[in-house]
Amino acid sequence: MTERTERQVVRVAVVQSAPLLFDKVDAIAKIASWTQAASKEKAKLVVFPEVFVSGYPRGLSFGTRVGSRSPEGREDWYRYWESSIQIPGADTELIGEIAKEAGVYLVVGVVERESGLSQSTLYNSIAYWGPDGTLLGKHRKLMPTGSERLLWGMGDGSTLSVIDTPFGRIGGLICWENYMPLARMAMYAKGIDILVTPTADARDTWQATLQHIAVESRCFVISSNQYVTKDSYPQDLAYYKDILNDPDILSRGGSAIVNPLGAYVAPPLFNKEGLLFGDLDMALVPQSRYDFDAVGHYSRPDVFQLRVNEASQETVTFKEKLLF
């Protein structure tokens, strides 16, 4: 962990946008344009929404009912699989070049395709890049929510990543992972100063969640959501009919930045695309912990303890083959 002794103020940017669903090329092009726009405003950290590459398929059933899956739904899912990325891979190198050109730390929600074994399971992941373009780490969502479990597998403790930067430690939990108290506690114990919370939740209650977590963690909380309309969806999907009667705006957004005492640095943005900026005085993190530190002087390890398993969970392991 890097020791920080000088007071720092860092400008961060939050992107509220959406790609064309199932279109990886469009998603990466939008990452480039939004990142450049944020860099021109002197942002040093740029945060994108949950599964920005290549979209959150809100409202789509993929032909699934309890007890059955349709062939047409499998075709829709295959298109989603095709638009996923591997970490690391050629697509992460492209995004790394975007971070390098802009000179920013970049956090992007992605649909990750598992790289080993069957290369078929998808994960809802966050990936992190440094200003030199280096891929710094990733986090796989531990528990997909509701019907998301048909799309994405469950991550394990090996990707509870925390990224050291000159201005503080960054960690992330995705959407409703932030309702898992033990997951939050694990991140606090890793010494985070900034918690990124990419989400697809546009409810009013999400704003209360952000403020609660900020006060509990005494961190800056950065939440990025997609602003999604029907024209983001390919109309030739077999199950495009699932959203025909839905409102034109499928996600109104609600991206926001909250300080360690629960006040908005940037209030929520609704019903449009855009960039939010915040100048974060990192001295407020230790200042706010003067009277409350969840993993320090306000903890009771004699009463409560948390054990975190960060080992990678492998389905199949092979011992070395003996040669005869």
C-alpha positions in Angstrom: 0.0 0.0 0.0 1.4 3.4 -1.0 1.8 5.8 1.9 0.2 9.2 1.1 1.5 12.2 3.1 0.6 15.2 0.9 -3.0 16.6 0.6 -4.4 15.9 -2.8 -7.4 17.0 -4.8 -8.2 14.7 -7.7 -10.8 15.4 -10.5 -12.9 12.4 -11.4 -15.5 11.9 -14.1 -18.5 9.7 -14.3 -19.9 8.6 -17.7 -23.7 8.2 -18.0 -24.3 6.7 -21.4 -25.1 3.4 -23.1 -23.7 1.5 -26.1 -25.7 -0.1 -28.8 -26.6 -3.4 -27.2 -24.6 -6.4 -28.3 -22.2 -4.1 -30.2 -18.6 -4.3 -28.9 -17.2 -2.0 -31.5 -19.7 0.7 -30.7 -19.1 0.3 -27.0 -15.3 0.7 -27.3 -15.7 3.7 -29.6 -17.9 5.3 -27.0 -15.4 4.6 -24.3 -12.8 6.5 -26.4 -15.0 9.5 -27.1 -16.3 9.9 -23.5 -12.8 9.3 -22.0 -11.3 12.0 -24.3 -14.1 14.4 -23.3 -13.4 13.7 -19.6 -9.6 14.1 -20.1 -10.1 17.6 -21.7 -11.7 18.6 -18.4 -8.7 17.5 -16.5 -10.2 14.3 -15.0 -7.7 11.8 -13.7 -10.1 9.0 -13.1 -13.0 8.1 -15.4 -15.7 5.6 -14.4 -18.1 3.9 -16.8 -21.4 2.0 -16.0 -22.1 -1.7 -15.3 -21.5 -3.9 -18.3 -20.9 -1.0 -20.7 -19.2 -3.5 -23.0 -21.6 -4.5 -24.4 -24.8 -3.4 -22.6 -27.2 -4.4 -19.9 -30.1 -6.3 -21.7 -32.9 -5.0 -19.5 -36.2 -6.5 -20.3 -35.0 -9.3 -22.5 -36.0 -12.9 -21.7 -33.7 -14.7 -24.0 -36.6 -17.1 -24.6 -36.5 -18.4 -21.0 -39.4 -19.6 -19.0 -39.3 -21.8 -15.9 -38.4 -25.2 -17.2 -37.6 -24.2 -20.9 -35.3 -22.3 -23.1 -36.1 -21.6 -26.8 -33.8 -22.0 -29.8 -34.4 -18.4 -30.7 -33.4 -17.3 -27.2 -30.2 -19.2 -27.5 -29.5 -17.3 -30.7 -30.0 -14.0 -28.9 -27.7 -15.1 -26.1 -25.1 -16.2 -28.6 -25.1 -12.6 -30.0 -24.5 -11.4 -26.4 -21.7 -13.9 -26.0 -20.1 -12.7 -29.2 -20.1 -9.1 -27.9 -18.3 -10.1 -24.7 -14.5 -9.7 -24.0 -11.8 -11.7 -22.5 -9.5 -10.2 -19.7 -6.8 -9.9 -20.8 -7.2 -9.9 -24.5 -7.2 -7.9 -27.7 -10.1 -5.7 -26.5 -8.5 -4.9 -23.2 -5.4 -3.8 -25.1 -7.6 -1.4 -27.2 -9.2 0.0 -24.1 -5.7 0.3 -22.5 -4.6 2.5 -25.5 -7.6 4.8 -24.8 -6.5 5.2 -21.2 -2.9 5.8 -22.2 -3.9 8.4 -24.8 -6.0 10.3 -22.3 -3.6 9.8 -19.4 -6.3 8.6 -17.0 -7.2 5.8 -14.7 -10.1 4.0 -16.4 -12.8 1.9 -14.8 -15.2 0.1 -17.1 -18.0 -2.4 -16.6 -17.7 -5.3 -19.1 -19.3 -8.6 -20.0 -16.3 -10.9 -19.5 -16.0 -14.2 -21.3 -14.2 -16.8 -19.2 -10.8 -17.5 -20.8 -10.1 -21.1 -19.8 -12.1 -24.3 -19.7 -15.1 -24.0 -22.0 -14.7 -20.2 -22.8 -18.5 -20.0 -22.7 -19.4 -18.7 -19.2 -19.9 -15.0 -19.0 -19.3 -12.7 -16.0 -20.4 -9.2 -15.0 -17.0 -7.6 -14.3 -15.2 -4.4 -13.7 -11.8 -3.8 -15.3 -9.2 -1.2 -14.3 -6.5 0.4 -16.4 -3.7 2.8 -15.5 -2.7 6.0 -17.3 0.1 4.1 -19.0 -2.5 1.8 -20.5 -1.7 -1.1 -18.2 -4.5 -3.5 -17.3 -4.4 -3.2 -13.5 -7.0 -5.7 -12.4 -10.6 -6.9 -12.5 -13.5 -7.8 -10.3 -16.2 -10.3 -11.1 -19.6 -9.7 -9.6 -20.0 -12.2 -6.8 -23.7 -12.7 -7.0 -25.7 -11.8 -10.1 -29.1 -10.5 -9.2 -32.4 -12.4 -10.0 -32.6 -13.5 -13.6 -29.1 -12.1 -14.3 -28.0 -15.6 -13.0 -29.0 -17.1 -16.4 -26.5 -14.7 -18.1 -23.6 -14.5 -15.8 -21.7 -16.8 -13.5 -20.7 -16.0 -10.0 -17.3 -14.5 -9.3 -15.1 -15.7 -6.4 -12.9 -14.0 -3.8 -9.8 -14.0 -6.0 -11.0 -10.8 -7.8 -11.7 -8.6 -4.8 -9.3 -6.2 -6.4 -8.1 -2.9 -5.0 -6.0 -0.6 -7.1 -3.3 1.7 -5.7 -3.0 5.1 -7.2 -1.1 8.2 -6.2 -4.3 9.8 -4.9 -5.8 6.8 -3.0 -6.9 3.2 -3.2 -9.8 2.3 -5.5 -12.1 -0.7 -5.1 -15.3 -1.6 -6.7 -18.5 -3.6 -6.1 -21.2 -3.9 -8.8 -24.8 -2.9 -8.3 -26.5 -5.0 -5.7 -23.3 -6.5 -4.5 -23.3 -3.3 -2.5 -26.2 -4.7 -0.5 -23.9 -7.5 0.8 -22.6 -6.2 4.1 -19.7 -8.7 4.3 -18.5 -7.8 0.8 -18.5 -4.1 1.8 -16.6 -4.9 5.0 -14.0 -6.8 3.0 -13.4 -3.9 0.7 -13.1 -1.5 3.7 -10.5 -3.7 5.2 -8.5 -3.4 2.1 -8.0 0.3 2.8 -10.1 1.8 0.0 -10.5 5.5 -0.3 -12.8 5.5 -3.3 -15.5 2.9 -3.9 -16.8 2.6 -7.5 -20.3 1.2 -7.7 -21.3 0.7 -11.4 -25.0 -0.1 -11.5 -28.1 -0.7 -13.5 -30.4 0.4 -10.6 -32.2 3.7 -11.4 -34.5 3.6 -8.4 -34.7 6.4 -5.8 -33.6 3.9 -3.2 -30.2 3.6 -4.9 -29.4 7.2 -4.0 -30.0 6.4 -0.3 -27.8 3.3 -0.7 -24.9 5.4 -2.0 -25.2 7.9 0.8 -25.4 5.1 3.4 -22.3 3.4 2.0 -20.4 6.6 1.9 -21.1 7.3 5.6 -20.4 3.7 6.6 -17.1 3.4 4.6 -16.0 7.0 5.0 -15.0 6.8 1.4 -15.9 8.7 -1.7 -18.5 6.7 -3.6 -18.8 7.0 -7.4 -21.8 5.4 -9.1 -22.2 5.2 -12.8 -25.4 4.1 -14.5 -26.5 3.8 -18.1 -29.0 6.0 -19.7 -30.8 3.5 -22.0 -33.5 4.0 -24.6 -35.1 1.4 -27.0 -33.0 2.6 -29.9 -30.0 1.0 -28.2 -31.5 -2.4 -28.9 -31.1 -4.3 -32.2 -34.6 -4.7 -33.6 -33.8 -8.0 -35.3 -33.4 -9.8 -32.0 -35.8 -12.7 -31.7 -37.0 -11.4 -28.4 -37.0 -7.7 -29.1 -40.8 -8.1 -28.7 -40.1 -8.4 -24.9 -39.6 -4.6 -24.7 -42.2 -3.5 -27.4 -44.7 -2.2 -24.8 -42.1 -0.8 -22.4 -41.4 3.0 -22.1 -38.9 4.4 -24.5 -36.5 5.2 -21.6 -35.5 1.8 -20.2 -33.0 3.2 -17.7 -33.1 6.9 -16.6 -29.6 6.9 -15.1 -28.9 8.4 -11.7 -25.1 8.5 -11.7 -23.7 10.4 -8.8 -20.7 11.1 -6.6 -21.0 11.2 -2.8 -18.4 12.3 -0.3 -17.3 10.4 2.9 -19.9 12.2 5.0 -22.8 11.4 2.7 -23.1 14.7 0.9 -23.3 14.9 -2.9 -20.2 16.1 -4.7 -22.2 15.7 -7.9 -26.0 15.1 -7.5 -27.7 12.4 -9.6 -28.1 12.9 -13.3 -31.4 11.6 -14.7 -33.1 11.2 -18.1 -30.1 12.1 -20.3 -26.6 11.2 -21.2 -23.7 13.2 -19.8 -20.6 13.5 -17.8 -20.5 14.3 -14.1 -17.3 15.8 -12.5 -16.1 16.0 -9.0 -13.0 17.4 -7.4 -12.3 15.1 -4.5 -10.3 16.4 -1.6 -8.7 13.2 -0.4 -8.0 14.7 3.0 -11.7 14.3 3.8 -11.3 10.5 4.0 -9.1 10.4 7.1 -10.9 13.5 8.5 -14.2 11.7 8.3 -12.8 8.7 10.1 -11.9 10.8 13.1 -15.2 9.7 14.7 -16.0 6.5 12.8 -13.7 3.9 11.2 -15.6 0.7 10.4 -12.4 -1.4 10.4 -10.4 0.7 12.9 -11.3 2.3 16.2 -15.1 1.7 15.7 -14.7 -2.1 15.2 -15.0 -4.8 17.8 -12.8 -7.7 16.7 -13.3 -9.3 20.1 -17.0 -9.7 19.2 -17.2 -9.8 15.4 -14.7 -11.2 12.9 -14.9 -11.8 9.1 -13.0 -14.4 7.2 -12.5 -13.8 3.5 -11.5 -16.6 1.1 -9.5 -15.0 -1.7 -8.5 -18.3 -3.3 -9.4 -18.9 -6.9 -12.1 -21.6 -7.1 -11.2 -24.1 -9.9 -13.7 -26.6 -11.2 -11.0 -28.9 -12.5 -7.4 -29.2 -11.5 -4.8 -31.4 -13.2 -1.9 -32.9 -11.4 1.4 -33.2 -13.4 1.2 -36.1 -15.8 3.7 -38.9 -15.1 5.8 -39.9 -18.1 6.5 -43.6 -18.5 
